[in-house]
């Protein structure tokens, strides 16, 4: 099963698919790993939980190009 991470701009009614992250069927019941996206304070990054590489890990996704907030140099 693939879990989909999306951003949705309500004002523009625009959806952007960020990625799909595989989760095995064994982790689809009470014991599962949902993405649980969390924003960084500067709104340039989204942190997720995923098992797509075989074990539960935390990943950080750069969404700055999508939300129009370029990363600082």
mmCIF file as Biopython writes it, N, C-alpha, C and O atoms, coordinates in Angstrom:
data_model
#
loop_
_atom_site.group_PDB
_atom_site.id
_atom_site.type_symbol
_atom_site.label_atom_id
_atom_site.label_alt_id
_atom_site.label_comp_id
_atom_site.label_asym_id
_atom_site.label_entity_id
_atom_site.label_seq_id
_atom_site.pdbx_PDB_ins_code
_atom_site.Cartn_x
_atom_site.Cartn_y
_atom_site.Cartn_z
_atom_site.occupancy
_atom_site.B_iso_or_equiv
_atom_site.auth_seq_id
_atom_site.auth_asym_id
_atom_site.pdbx_PDB_model_num
ATOM 1   N N  . UNK A ? 1  ? 0.845  -1.168 0.000  1.0 0.0 1  A 1 
ATOM 2   C CA . UNK A ? 1  ? 0.000  0.000  0.000  1.0 0.0 1  A 1 
ATOM 3   C C  . UNK A ? 1  ? 0.898  1.241  0.000  1.0 0.0 1  A 1 
ATOM 4   O O  . UNK A ? 1  ? 1.894  1.294  0.720  1.0 0.0 1  A 1 
ATOM 5   N N  . UNK A ? 2  ? 0.544  2.211  -0.793 1.0 0.0 2  A 1 
ATOM 6   C CA . UNK A ? 2  ? 1.268  3.480  -0.819 1.0 0.0 2  A 1 
ATOM 7   C C  . UNK A ? 2  ? 0.500  4.545  -0.036 1.0 0.0 2  A 1 
ATOM 8   O O  . UNK A ? 2  ? -0.702 4.727  -0.226 1.0 0.0 2  A 1 
ATOM 9   N N  . UNK A ? 3  ? 1.198  5.226  0.824  1.0 0.0 3  A 1 
ATOM 10  C CA . UNK A ? 3  ? 0.609  6.360  1.540  1.0 0.0 3  A 1 
ATOM 11  C C  . UNK A ? 3  ? 1.032  7.609  0.787  1.0 0.0 3  A 1 
ATOM 12  O O  . UNK A ? 3  ? 2.212  7.792  0.485  1.0 0.0 3  A 1 
ATOM 13  N N  . UNK A ? 4  ? 0.078  8.457  0.488  1.0 0.0 4  A 1 
ATOM 14  C CA . UNK A ? 4  ? 0.327  9.638  -0.332 1.0 0.0 4  A 1 
ATOM 15  C C  . UNK A ? 4  ? 0.455  10.878 0.554  1.0 0.0 4  A 1 
ATOM 16  O O  . UNK A ? 4  ? -0.365 11.116 1.440  1.0 0.0 4  A 1 
ATOM 17  N N  . UNK A ? 5  ? 1.496  11.654 0.292  1.0 0.0 5  A 1 
ATOM 18  C CA . UNK A ? 5  ? 1.703  12.930 0.982  1.0 0.0 5  A 1 
ATOM 19  C C  . UNK A ? 5  ? 1.344  14.039 0.013  1.0 0.0 5  A 1 
ATOM 20  O O  . UNK A ? 5  ? 1.925  14.131 -1.069 1.0 0.0 5  A 1 
ATOM 21  N N  . UNK A ? 6  ? 0.384  14.893 0.392  1.0 0.0 6  A 1 
ATOM 22  C CA . UNK A ? 6  ? -0.043 15.978 -0.490 1.0 0.0 6  A 1 
ATOM 23  C C  . UNK A ? 6  ? -0.012 17.306 0.252  1.0 0.0 6  A 1 
ATOM 24  O O  . UNK A ? 6  ? -0.109 17.357 1.478  1.0 0.0 6  A 1 
ATOM 25  N N  . UNK A ? 7  ? 0.124  18.370 -0.517 1.0 0.0 7  A 1 
ATOM 26  C CA . UNK A ? 7  ? -0.105 19.725 -0.018 1.0 0.0 7  A 1 
ATOM 27  C C  . UNK A ? 7  ? -1.327 20.241 -0.744 1.0 0.0 7  A 1 
ATOM 28  O O  . UNK A ? 7  ? -1.506 19.980 -1.934 1.0 0.0 7  A 1 
ATOM 29  N N  . UNK A ? 8  ? -2.164 20.967 -0.038 1.0 0.0 8  A 1 
ATOM 30  C CA . UNK A ? 8  ? -3.353 21.522 -0.672 1.0 0.0 8  A 1 
ATOM 31  C C  . UNK A ? 8  ? -3.477 22.987 -0.293 1.0 0.0 8  A 1 
ATOM 32  O O  . UNK A ? 8  ? -3.521 23.336 0.887  1.0 0.0 8  A 1 
ATOM 33  N N  . UNK A ? 9  ? -3.534 23.841 -1.312 1.0 0.0 9  A 1 
ATOM 34  C CA . UNK A ? 9  ? -3.733 25.272 -1.104 1.0 0.0 9  A 1 
ATOM 35  C C  . UNK A ? 9  ? -5.227 25.542 -1.213 1.0 0.0 9  A 1 
ATOM 36  O O  . UNK A ? 9  ? -5.803 25.472 -2.298 1.0 0.0 9  A 1 
ATOM 37  N N  . UNK A ? 10 ? -5.850 25.852 -0.075 1.0 0.0 10 A 1 
ATOM 38  C CA . UNK A ? 10 ? -7.296 26.042 -0.027 1.0 0.0 10 A 1 
ATOM 39  C C  . UNK A ? 10 ? -7.714 27.262 -0.848 1.0 0.0 10 A 1 
ATOM 40  O O  . UNK A ? 10 ? -8.703 27.210 -1.578 1.0 0.0 10 A 1 
ATOM 41  N N  . UNK A ? 11 ? -6.975 28.337 -0.729 1.0 0.0 11 A 1 
ATOM 42  C CA . UNK A ? 11 ? -7.337 29.567 -1.445 1.0 0.0 11 A 1 
ATOM 43  C C  . UNK A ? 11 ? -7.293 29.377 -2.959 1.0 0.0 11 A 1 
ATOM 44  O O  . UNK A ? 11 ? -8.173 29.860 -3.671 1.0 0.0 11 A 1 
ATOM 45  N N  . UNK A ? 12 ? -6.287 28.685 -3.446 1.0 0.0 12 A 1 
ATOM 46  C CA . UNK A ? 12 ? -6.137 28.462 -4.891 1.0 0.0 12 A 1 
ATOM 47  C C  . UNK A ? 12 ? -6.805 27.177 -5.376 1.0 0.0 12 A 1 
ATOM 48  O O  . UNK A ? 12 ? -6.873 26.918 -6.577 1.0 0.0 12 A 1 
ATOM 49  N N  . UNK A ? 13 ? -7.301 26.372 -4.425 1.0 0.0 13 A 1 
ATOM 50  C CA . UNK A ? 13 ? -7.877 25.055 -4.738 1.0 0.0 13 A 1 
ATOM 51  C C  . UNK A ? 13 ? -6.894 24.233 -5.574 1.0 0.0 13 A 1 
ATOM 52  O O  . UNK A ? 13 ? -7.244 23.655 -6.603 1.0 0.0 13 A 1 
ATOM 53  N N  . UNK A ? 14 ? -5.661 24.207 -5.091 1.0 0.0 14 A 1 
ATOM 54  C CA . UNK A ? 14 ? -4.585 23.540 -5.835 1.0 0.0 14 A 1 
ATOM 55  C C  . UNK A ? 14 ? -3.966 22.454 -4.966 1.0 0.0 14 A 1 
ATOM 56  O O  . UNK A ? 14 ? -3.580 22.693 -3.822 1.0 0.0 14 A 1 
ATOM 57  N N  . UNK A ? 15 ? -3.880 21.259 -5.534 1.0 0.0 15 A 1 
ATOM 58  C CA . UNK A ? 15 ? -3.290 20.107 -4.845 1.0 0.0 15 A 1 
ATOM 59  C C  . UNK A ? 15 ? -1.947 19.792 -5.492 1.0 0.0 15 A 1 
ATOM 60  O O  . UNK A ? 15 ? -1.815 19.799 -6.716 1.0 0.0 15 A 1 
ATOM 61  N N  . UNK A ? 16 ? -0.941 19.512 -4.641 1.0 0.0 16 A 1 
ATOM 62  C CA . UNK A ? 16 ? 0.373  19.097 -5.122 1.0 0.0 16 A 1 
ATOM 63  C C  . UNK A ? 16 ? 0.730  17.790 -4.425 1.0 0.0 16 A 1 
ATOM 64  O O  . UNK A ? 16 ? 0.787  17.726 -3.197 1.0 0.0 16 A 1 
ATOM 65  N N  . UNK A ? 17 ? 0.969  16.752 -5.217 1.0 0.0 17 A 1 
ATOM 66  C CA . UNK A ? 17 ? 1.408  15.478 -4.654 1.0 0.0 17 A 1 
ATOM 67  C C  . UNK A ? 17 ? 2.907  15.565 -4.385 1.0 0.0 17 A 1 
ATOM 68  O O  . UNK A ? 17 ? 3.692  15.804 -5.302 1.0 0.0 17 A 1 
ATOM 69  N N  . UNK A ? 18 ? 3.301  15.370 -3.129 1.0 0.0 18 A 1 
ATOM 70  C CA . UNK A ? 18 ? 4.704  15.441 -2.731 1.0 0.0 18 A 1 
ATOM 71  C C  . UNK A ? 18 ? 5.387  14.097 -2.945 1.0 0.0 18 A 1 
ATOM 72  O O  . UNK A ? 18 ? 6.529  14.045 -3.401 1.0 0.0 18 A 1 
ATOM 73  N N  . UNK A ? 19 ? 4.701  13.023 -2.623 1.0 0.0 19 A 1 
ATOM 74  C CA . UNK A ? 19 ? 5.297  11.705 -2.801 1.0 0.0 19 A 1 
ATOM 75  C C  . UNK A ? 19 ? 4.368  10.601 -2.350 1.0 0.0 19 A 1 
ATOM 76  O O  . UNK A ? 19 ? 3.356  10.842 -1.693 1.0 0.0 19 A 1 
ATOM 77  N N  . UNK A ? 20 ? 4.735  9.379  -2.720 1.0 0.0 20 A 1 
ATOM 78  C CA . UNK A ? 20 ? 4.044  8.181  -2.259 1.0 0.0 20 A 1 
ATOM 79  C C  . UNK A ? 20 ? 5.061  7.317  -1.548 1.0 0.0 20 A 1 
ATOM 80  O O  . UNK A ? 20 ? 6.175  7.119  -2.033 1.0 0.0 20 A 1 
ATOM 81  N N  . UNK A ? 21 ? 4.667  6.804  -0.388 1.0 0.0 21 A 1 
ATOM 82  C CA . UNK A ? 21 ? 5.582  6.065  0.469  1.0 0.0 21 A 1 
ATOM 83  C C  . UNK A ? 21 ? 4.971  4.707  0.782  1.0 0.0 21 A 1 
ATOM 84  O O  . UNK A ? 21 ? 3.882  4.615  1.348  1.0 0.0 21 A 1 
ATOM 85  N N  . UNK A ? 22 ? 5.688  3.658  0.405  1.0 0.0 22 A 1 
ATOM 86  C CA . UNK A ? 22 ? 5.193  2.292  0.566  1.0 0.0 22 A 1 
ATOM 87  C C  . UNK A ? 22 ? 5.120  1.896  2.037  1.0 0.0 22 A 1 
ATOM 88  O O  . UNK A ? 22 ? 6.014  2.199  2.827  1.0 0.0 22 A 1 
ATOM 89  N N  . UNK A ? 23 ? 4.029  1.208  2.382  1.0 0.0 23 A 1 
ATOM 90  C CA . UNK A ? 23 ? 3.876  0.590  3.703  1.0 0.0 23 A 1 
ATOM 91  C C  . UNK A ? 23 ? 3.322  -0.810 3.487  1.0 0.0 23 A 1 
ATOM 92  O O  . UNK A ? 23 ? 2.293  -0.965 2.829  1.0 0.0 23 A 1 
ATOM 93  N N  . UNK A ? 24 ? 3.986  -1.846 4.029  1.0 0.0 24 A 1 
ATOM 94  C CA . UNK A ? 24 ? 3.520  -3.214 3.817  1.0 0.0 24 A 1 
ATOM 95  C C  . UNK A ? 24 ? 2.157  -3.465 4.465  1.0 0.0 24 A 1 
ATOM 96  O O  . UNK A ? 24 ? 1.790  -2.810 5.441  1.0 0.0 24 A 1 
ATOM 97  N N  . UNK A ? 25 ? 1.420  -4.418 3.909  1.0 0.0 25 A 1 
ATOM 98  C CA . UNK A ? 25 ? 0.083  -4.747 4.428  1.0 0.0 25 A 1 
ATOM 99  C C  . UNK A ? 25 ? 0.106  -5.119 5.910  1.0 0.0 25 A 1 
ATOM 100 O O  . UNK A ? 25 ? -0.871 -4.888 6.622  1.0 0.0 25 A 1 
ATOM 101 N N  . UNK A ? 26 ? 1.215  -5.693 6.375  1.0 0.0 26 A 1 
ATOM 102 C CA . UNK A ? 26 ? 1.304  -6.085 7.787  1.0 0.0 26 A 1 
ATOM 103 C C  . UNK A ? 26 ? 1.185  -4.867 8.708  1.0 0.0 26 A 1 
ATOM 104 O O  . UNK A ? 26 ? 0.834  -5.010 9.879  1.0 0.0 26 A 1 
ATOM 105 N N  . UNK A ? 27 ? 1.471  -3.694 8.196  1.0 0.0 27 A 1 
ATOM 106 C CA . UNK A ? 27 ? 1.403  -2.467 9.000  1.0 0.0 27 A 1 
ATOM 107 C C  . UNK A ? 27 ? 0.196  -1.618 8.614  1.0 0.0 27 A 1 
ATOM 108 O O  . UNK A ? 27 ? 0.280  -0.391 8.566  1.0 0.0 27 A 1 
ATOM 109 N N  . UNK A ? 28 ? -0.943 -2.289 8.336  1.0 0.0 28 A 1 
ATOM 110 C CA . UNK A ? 28 ? -2.135 -1.559 7.923  1.0 0.0 28 A 1 
ATOM 111 C C  . UNK A ? 28 ? -3.288 -1.703 8.914  1.0 0.0 28 A 1 
ATOM 112 O O  . UNK A ? 28 ? -4.389 -1.227 8.639  1.0 0.0 28 A 1 
ATOM 113 N N  . UNK A ? 29 ? -3.065 -2.336 10.041 1.0 0.0 29 A 1 
ATOM 114 C CA . UNK A ? 29 ? -4.118 -2.512 11.038 1.0 0.0 29 A 1 
ATOM 115 C C  . UNK A ? 29 ? -3.885 -1.581 12.218 1.0 0.0 29 A 1 
ATOM 116 O O  . UNK A ? 29 ? -3.548 -0.408 12.057 1.0 0.0 29 A 1 
ATOM 117 N N  . UNK A ? 30 ? -4.076 -2.143 13.413 1.0 0.0 30 A 1 
ATOM 118 C CA . UNK A ? 30 ? -3.826 -1.348 14.621 1.0 0.0 30 A 1 
ATOM 119 C C  . UNK A ? 30 ? -2.372 -0.912 14.717 1.0 0.0 30 A 1 
ATOM 120 O O  . UNK A ? 30 ? -2.071 0.194  15.165 1.0 0.0 30 A 1 
ATOM 121 N N  . UNK A ? 31 ? -1.472 -1.794 14.289 1.0 0.0 31 A 1 
ATOM 122 C CA . UNK A ? 31 ? -0.050 -1.463 14.259 1.0 0.0 31 A 1 
ATOM 123 C C  . UNK A ? 31 ? 0.259  -0.953 12.857 1.0 0.0 31 A 1 
ATOM 124 O O  . UNK A ? 31 ? 0.432  -1.745 11.930 1.0 0.0 31 A 1 
ATOM 125 N N  . UNK A ? 32 ? 0.328  0.357  12.698 1.0 0.0 32 A 1 
ATOM 126 C CA . UNK A ? 32 ? 0.581  0.921  11.373 1.0 0.0 32 A 1 
ATOM 127 C C  . UNK A ? 32 ? 1.500  2.127  11.512 1.0 0.0 32 A 1 
ATOM 128 O O  . UNK A ? 32 ? 1.757  2.622  12.610 1.0 0.0 32 A 1 
ATOM 129 N N  . UNK A ? 33 ? 1.972  2.571  10.388 1.0 0.0 33 A 1 
ATOM 130 C CA . UNK A ? 33 ? 2.834  3.747  10.366 1.0 0.0 33 A 1 
ATOM 131 C C  . UNK A ? 33 ? 2.226  4.768  9.411  1.0 0.0 33 A 1 
ATOM 132 O O  . UNK A ? 33 ? 2.483  4.734  8.207  1.0 0.0 33 A 1 
ATOM 133 N N  . UNK A ? 34 ? 1.431  5.659  9.946  1.0 0.0 34 A 1 
ATOM 134 C CA . UNK A ? 34 ? 0.884  6.751  9.146  1.0 0.0 34 A 1 
ATOM 135 C C  . UNK A ? 34 ? 1.965  7.814  8.992  1.0 0.0 34 A 1 
ATOM 136 O O  . UNK A ? 34 ? 2.927  7.838  9.759  1.0 0.0 34 A 1 
ATOM 137 N N  . UNK A ? 35 ? 1.813  8.683  8.016  1.0 0.0 35 A 1 
ATOM 138 C CA . UNK A ? 35 ? 2.852  9.680  7.743  1.0 0.0 35 A 1 
ATOM 139 C C  . UNK A ? 35 ? 2.961  10.754 8.829  1.0 0.0 35 A 1 
ATOM 140 O O  . UNK A ? 35 ? 4.060  11.247 9.083  1.0 0.0 35 A 1 
ATOM 141 N N  . UNK A ? 36 ? 1.875  11.124 9.464  1.0 0.0 36 A 1 
ATOM 142 C CA . UNK A ? 36 ? 1.882  12.146 10.519 1.0 0.0 36 A 1 
ATOM 143 C C  . UNK A ? 36 ? 2.715  13.373 10.131 1.0 0.0 36 A 1 
ATOM 144 O O  . UNK A ? 36 ? 3.676  13.697 10.829 1.0 0.0 36 A 1 
ATOM 145 N N  . UNK A ? 37 ? 2.374  14.059 9.038  1.0 0.0 37 A 1 
ATOM 146 C CA . UNK A ? 37 ? 3.198  15.202 8.613  1.0 0.0 37 A 1 
ATOM 147 C C  . UNK A ? 37 ? 3.189  16.336 9.632  1.0 0.0 37 A 1 
ATOM 148 O O  . UNK A ? 37 ? 2.164  16.652 10.235 1.0 0.0 37 A 1 
ATOM 149 N N  . UNK A ? 38 ? 4.369  16.938 9.802  1.0 0.0 38 A 1 
ATOM 150 C CA . UNK A ? 38 ? 4.538  18.065 10.728 1.0 0.0 38 A 1 
ATOM 151 C C  . UNK A ? 38 ? 5.350  19.138 10.023 1.0 0.0 38 A 1 
ATOM 152 O O  . UNK A ? 38 ? 6.373  18.846 9.404  1.0 0.0 38 A 1 
ATOM 153 N N  . UNK A ? 39 ? 4.889  20.386 10.116 1.0 0.0 39 A 1 
ATOM 154 C CA . UNK A ? 39 ? 5.559  21.524 9.482  1.0 0.0 39 A 1 
ATOM 155 C C  . UNK A ? 39 ? 6.710  22.027 10.328 1.0 0.0 39 A 1 
ATOM 156 O O  . UNK A ? 39 ? 6.663  21.974 11.557 1.0 0.0 39 A 1 
ATOM 157 N N  . UNK A ? 40 ? 7.754  22.523 9.655  1.0 0.0 40 A 1 
ATOM 158 C CA . UNK A ? 40 ? 8.801  23.261 10.358 1.0 0.0 40 A 1 
ATOM 159 C C  . UNK A ? 40 ? 8.258  24.660 10.648 1.0 0.0 40 A 1 
ATOM 160 O O  . UNK A ? 40 ? 7.303  25.104 10.011 1.0 0.0 40 A 1 
ATOM 161 N N  . UNK A ? 41 ? 8.861  25.339 11.594 1.0 0.0 41 A 1 
ATOM 162 C CA . UNK A ? 41 ? 8.389  26.682 11.963 1.0 0.0 41 A 1 
ATOM 163 C C  . UNK A ? 41 ? 8.490  27.677 10.811 1.0 0.0 41 A 1 
ATOM 164 O O  . UNK A ? 41 ? 7.673  28.591 10.707 1.0 0.0 41 A 1 
ATOM 165 N N  . UNK A ? 42 ? 9.486  27.502 9.948  1.0 0.0 42 A 1 
ATOM 166 C CA . UNK A ? 42 ? 9.642  28.431 8.817  1.0 0.0 42 A 1 
ATOM 167 C C  . UNK A ? 42 ? 8.817  28.008 7.600  1.0 0.0 42 A 1 
ATOM 168 O O  . UNK A ? 42 ? 8.869  28.665 6.559  1.0 0.0 42 A 1 
ATOM 169 N N  . UNK A ? 43 ? 8.060  26.923 7.721  1.0 0.0 43 A 1 
ATOM 170 C CA . UNK A ? 43 ? 7.160  26.412 6.681  1.0 0.0 43 A 1 
ATOM 171 C C  . UNK A ? 43 ? 7.868  26.050 5.383  1.0 0.0 43 A 1 
ATOM 172 O O  . UNK A ? 43 ? 7.288  26.166 4.304  1.0 0.0 43 A 1 
ATOM 173 N N  . UNK A ? 44 ? 9.119  25.614 5.483  1.0 0.0 44 A 1 
ATOM 174 C CA . UNK A ? 44 ? 9.897  25.204 4.311  1.0 0.0 44 A 1 
ATOM 175 C C  . UNK A ? 44 ? 10.095 23.693 4.244  1.0 0.0 44 A 1 
ATOM 176 O O  . UNK A ? 44 ? 10.521 23.166 3.217  1.0 0.0 44 A 1 
ATOM 177 N N  . UNK A ? 45 ? 9.791  23.006 5.323  1.0 0.0 45 A 1 
ATOM 178 C CA . UNK A ? 45 ? 10.050 21.574 5.441  1.0 0.0 45 A 1 
ATOM 179 C C  . UNK A ? 45 ? 8.835  20.880 6.051  1.0 0.0 45 A 1 
ATOM 180 O O  . UNK A ? 45 ? 8.100  21.462 6.848  1.0 0.0 45 A 1 
ATOM 181 N N  . UNK A ? 46 ? 8.645  19.622 5.655  1.0 0.0 46 A 1 
ATOM 182 C CA . UNK A ? 46 ? 7.638  18.769 6.280  1.0 0.0 46 A 1 
ATOM 183 C C  . UNK A ? 46 ? 8.352  17.510 6.740  1.0 0.0 46 A 1 
ATOM 184 O O  . UNK A ? 46 ? 9.106  16.901 5.982  1.0 0.0 46 A 1 
ATOM 185 N N  . UNK A ? 47 ? 8.112  17.129 7.973  1.0 0.0 47 A 1 
ATOM 186 C CA . UNK A ? 47 ? 8.704  15.930 8.562  1.0 0.0 47 A 1 
ATOM 187 C C  . UNK A ? 47 ? 7.627  14.845 8.577  1.0 0.0 47 A 1 
ATOM 188 O O  . UNK A ? 47 ? 6.482  15.109 8.945  1.0 0.0 47 A 1 
ATOM 189 N N  . UNK A ? 48 ? 7.993  13.626 8.176  1.0 0.0 48 A 1 
ATOM 190 C CA . UNK A ? 48 ? 7.038  12.511 8.161  1.0 0.0 48 A 1 
ATOM 191 C C  . UNK A ? 48 ? 7.647  11.274 8.801  1.0 0.0 48 A 1 
ATOM 192 O O  . UNK A ? 48 ? 8.867  11.156 8.916  1.0 0.0 48 A 1 
ATOM 193 N N  . UNK A ? 49 ? 6.784  10.353 9.215  1.0 0.0 49 A 1 
ATOM 194 C CA . UNK A ? 49 ? 7.173  9.012  9.643  1.0 0.0 49 A 1 
ATOM 195 C C  . UNK A ? 49 ? 6.885  8.083  8.473  1.0 0.0 49 A 1 
ATOM 196 O O  . UNK A ? 49 ? 5.851  8.224  7.819  1.0 0.0 49 A 1 
ATOM 197 N N  . UNK A ? 50 ? 7.772  7.141  8.196  1.0 0.0 50 A 1 
ATOM 198 C CA . UNK A ? 50 ? 7.530  6.199  7.107  1.0 0.0 50 A 1 
ATOM 199 C C  . UNK A ? 50 ? 8.323  4.915  7.330  1.0 0.0 50 A 1 
ATOM 200 O O  . UNK A ? 50 ? 9.332  4.901  8.034  1.0 0.0 50 A 1 
ATOM 201 N N  . UNK A ? 51 ? 7.836  3.831  6.710  1.0 0.0 51 A 1 
ATOM 202 C CA . UNK A ? 51 ? 8.530  2.541  6.765  1.0 0.0 51 A 1 
ATOM 203 C C  . UNK A ? 51 ? 8.937  2.089  5.360  1.0 0.0 51 A 1 
ATOM 204 O O  . UNK A ? 51 ? 9.221  0.909  5.153  1.0 0.0 51 A 1 
ATOM 205 N N  . UNK A ? 52 ? 8.968  3.005  4.398  1.0 0.0 52 A 1 
ATOM 206 C CA . UNK A ? 52 ? 9.193  2.625  3.006  1.0 0.0 52 A 1 
ATOM 207 C C  . UNK A ? 52 ? 10.594 2.063  2.728  1.0 0.0 52 A 1 
ATOM 208 O O  . UNK A ? 52 ? 10.814 1.481  1.667  1.0 0.0 52 A 1 
ATOM 209 N N  . UNK A ? 53 ? 11.541 2.224  3.655  1.0 0.0 53 A 1 
ATOM 210 C CA . UNK A ? 53 ? 12.870 1.634  3.477  1.0 0.0 53 A 1 
ATOM 211 C C  . UNK A ? 53 ? 13.073 0.406  4.367  1.0 0.0 53 A 1 
ATOM 212 O O  . UNK A ? 53 ? 14.200 -0.057 4.545  1.0 0.0 53 A 1 
ATOM 213 N N  . UNK A ? 54 ? 11.969 -0.123 4.930  1.0 0.0 54 A 1 
ATOM 214 C CA . UNK A ? 54 ? 12.052 -1.364 5.681  1.0 0.0 54 A 1 
ATOM 215 C C  . UNK A ? 54 ? 11.973 -1.239 7.190  1.0 0.0 54 A 1 
ATOM 216 O O  . UNK A ? 54 ? 11.710 -2.232 7.869  1.0 0.0 54 A 1 
ATOM 217 N N  . UNK A ? 55 ? 12.190 -0.056 7.737  1.0 0.0 55 A 1 
ATOM 218 C CA . UNK A ? 55 ? 12.036 0.160  9.174  1.0 0.0 55 A 1 
ATOM 219 C C  . UNK A ? 55 ? 11.482 1.557  9.388  1.0 0.0 55 A 1 
ATOM 220 O O  . UNK A ? 55 ? 11.615 2.427  8.527  1.0 0.0 55 A 1 
ATOM 221 N N  . UNK A ? 56 ? 10.865 1.765  10.535 1.0 0.0 56 A 1 
ATOM 222 C CA . UNK A ? 56 ? 10.266 3.069  10.821 1.0 0.0 56 A 1 
ATOM 223 C C  . UNK A ? 56 ? 11.370 4.114  10.973 1.0 0.0 56 A 1 
ATOM 224 O O  . UNK A ? 56 ? 12.295 3.959  11.770 1.0 0.0 56 A 1 
ATOM 225 N N  . UNK A ? 57 ? 11.247 5.167  10.195 1.0 0.0 57 A 1 
ATOM 226 C CA . UNK A ? 57 ? 12.223 6.255  10.206 1.0 0.0 57 A 1 
ATOM 227 C C  . UNK A ? 57 ? 11.486 7.593  10.133 1.0 0.0 57 A 1 
ATOM 228 O O  . UNK A ? 57 ? 10.301 7.649  9.804  1.0 0.0 57 A 1 
ATOM 229 N N  . UNK A ? 58 ? 12.199 8.647  10.442 1.0 0.0 58 A 1 
ATOM 230 C CA . UNK A ? 58 ? 11.688 10.005 10.300 1.0 0.0 58 A 1 
ATOM 231 C C  . UNK A ? 58 ? 12.396 10.623 9.096  1.0 0.0 58 A 1 
ATOM 232 O O  . UNK A ? 58 ? 13.618 10.534 8.977  1.0 0.0 58 A 1 
ATOM 233 N N  . UNK A ? 59 ? 11.637 11.239 8.219  1.0 0.0 59 A 1 
ATOM 234 C CA . UNK A ? 59 ? 12.168 11.852 7.006  1.0 0.0 59 A 1 
ATOM 235 C C  . UNK A ? 59 ? 11.775 13.320 6.970  1.0 0.0 59 A 1 
ATOM 236 O O  . UNK A ? 59 ? 10.724 13.707 7.481  1.0 0.0 59 A 1 
ATOM 237 N N  . UNK A ? 60 ? 12.627 14.129 6.364  1.0 0.0 60 A 1 
ATOM 238 C CA . UNK A ? 60 ? 12.359 15.555 6.210  1.0 0.0 60 A 1 
ATOM 239 C C  . UNK A ? 60 ? 12.292 15.849 4.711  1.0 0.0 60 A 1 
ATOM 240 O O  . UNK A ? 60 ? 13.202 15.505 3.957  1.0 0.0 60 A 1 
ATOM 241 N N  . UNK A ? 61 ? 11.201 16.490 4.292  1.0 0.0 61 A 1 
ATOM 242 C CA . UNK A ? 61 ? 10.966 16.782 2.881  1.0 0.0 61 A 1 
ATOM 243 C C  . UNK A ? 61 ? 11.017 18.298 2.684  1.0 0.0 61 A 1 
ATOM 244 O O  . UNK A ? 61 ? 10.335 19.047 3.383  1.0 0.0 61 A 1 
ATOM 245 N N  . UNK A ? 62 ? 11.831 18.738 1.730  1.0 0.0 62 A 1 
ATOM 246 C CA . UNK A ? 62 ? 11.935 20.168 1.405  1.0 0.0 62 A 1 
ATOM 247 C C  . UNK A ? 62 ? 10.759 20.545 0.510  1.0 0.0 62 A 1 
ATOM 248 O O  . UNK A ? 62 ? 10.681 20.085 -0.629 1.0 0.0 62 A 1 
ATOM 249 N N  . UNK A ? 63 ? 9.848  21.371 1.006  1.0 0.0 63 A 1 
ATOM 250 C CA . UNK A ? 63 ? 8.699  21.829 0.223  1.0 0.0 63 A 1 
ATOM 251 C C  . UNK A ? 63 ? 8.818  23.305 -0.141 1.0 0.0 63 A 1 
ATOM 252 O O  . UNK A ? 63 ? 7.858  23.899 -0.632 1.0 0.0 63 A 1 
ATOM 253 N N  . UNK A ? 64 ? 9.983  23.901 0.094  1.0 0.0 64 A 1 
ATOM 254 C CA . UNK A ? 64 ? 10.149 25.332 -0.157 1.0 0.0 64 A 1 
ATOM 255 C C  . UNK A ? 64 ? 9.868  25.726 -1.611 1.0 0.0 64 A 1 
ATOM 256 O O  . UNK A ? 64 ? 9.290  26.792 -1.826 1.0 0.0 64 A 1 
ATOM 257 N N  . UNK A ? 65 ? 10.242 24.933 -2.621 1.0 0.0 65 A 1 
ATOM 258 C CA . UNK A ? 65 ? 9.923  25.335 -3.991 1.0 0.0 65 A 1 
ATOM 259 C C  . UNK A ? 65 ? 8.404  25.354 -4.262 1.0 0.0 65 A 1 
ATOM 260 O O  . UNK A ? 65 ? 7.928  26.113 -5.106 1.0 0.0 65 A 1 
ATOM 261 N N  . UNK A ? 66 ? 7.671  24.529 -3.551 1.0 0.0 66 A 1 
ATOM 262 C CA . UNK A ? 66 ? 6.230  24.418 -3.763 1.0 0.0 66 A 1 
ATOM 263 C C  . UNK A ? 66 ? 5.492  25.559 -3.062 1.0 0.0 66 A 1 
ATOM 264 O O  . UNK A ? 66 ? 4.556  26.138 -3.614 1.0 0.0 66 A 1 
ATOM 265 N N  . UNK A ? 67 ? 5.923  25.872 -1.846 1.0 0.0 67 A 1 
ATOM 266 C CA . UNK A ? 67 ? 5.212  26.899 -1.070 1.0 0.0 67 A 1 
ATOM 267 C C  . UNK A ? 67 ? 5.760  28.300 -1.312 1.0 0.0 67 A 1 
ATOM 268 O O  . UNK A ? 67 ? 5.246  29.276 -0.766 1.0 0.0 67 A 1 
ATOM 269 N N  . UNK A ? 68 ? 6.809  28.399 -2.136 1.0 0.0 68 A 1 
ATOM 270 C CA . UNK A ? 68 ? 7.334  29.714 -2.486 1.0 0.0 68 A 1 
ATOM 271 C C  . UNK A ? 68 ? 8.143  30.384 -1.400 1.0 0.0 68 A 1 
ATOM 272 O O  . UNK A ? 68 ? 8.175  31.611 -1.310 1.0 0.0 68 A 1 
ATOM 273 N N  . UNK A ? 69 ? 8.794  29.589 -0.579 1.0 0.0 69 A 1 
ATOM 274 C CA . UNK A ? 69 ? 9.669  30.109 0.470  1.0 0.0 69 A 1 
ATOM 275 C C  . UNK A ? 69 ? 11.043 29.503 0.245  1.0 0.0 69 A 1 
ATOM 276 O O  . UNK A ? 69 ? 11.338 28.425 0.762  1.0 0.0 69 A 1 
ATOM 277 N N  . UNK A ? 70 ? 11.887 30.184 -0.523 1.0 0.0 70 A 1 
ATOM 278 C CA . UNK A ? 70 ? 13.209 29.600 -0.822 1.0 0.0 70 A 1 
ATOM 279 C C  . UNK A ? 70 ? 14.057 29.415 0.438  1.0 0.0 70 A 1 
ATOM 280 O O  . UNK A ? 70 ? 14.005 30.236 1.353  1.0 0.0 70 A 1 
ATOM 281 N N  . UNK A ? 71 ? 14.837 28.333 0.480  1.0 0.0 71 A 1 
ATOM 282 C CA . UNK A ? 71 ? 15.704 28.113 1.637  1.0 0.0 71 A 1 
ATOM 283 C C  . UNK A ? 71 ? 16.774 29.204 1.727  1.0 0.0 71 A 1 
ATOM 284 O O  . UNK A ? 71 ? 17.246 29.722 0.715  1.0 0.0 71 A 1 
ATOM 285 N N  . UNK A ? 72 ? 17.138 29.534 2.954  1.0 0.0 72 A 1 
ATOM 286 C CA . UNK A ? 72 ? 18.190 30.525 3.178  1.0 0.0 72 A 1 
ATOM 287 C C  . UNK A ? 72 ? 19.541 29.923 2.863  1.0 0.0 72 A 1 
ATOM 288 O O  . UNK A ? 72 ? 19.762 28.730 3.069  1.0 0.0 72 A 1 
ATOM 289 N N  . UNK A ? 73 ? 20.451 30.754 2.360  1.0 0.0 73 A 1 
ATOM 290 C CA . UNK A ? 73 ? 21.807 30.278 2.030  1.0 0.0 73 A 1 
ATOM 291 C C  . UNK A ? 73 ? 22.774 30.599 3.100  1.0 0.0 73 A 1 
ATOM 292 O O  . UNK A ? 73 ? 23.955 30.271 2.983  1.0 0.0 73 A 1 
#
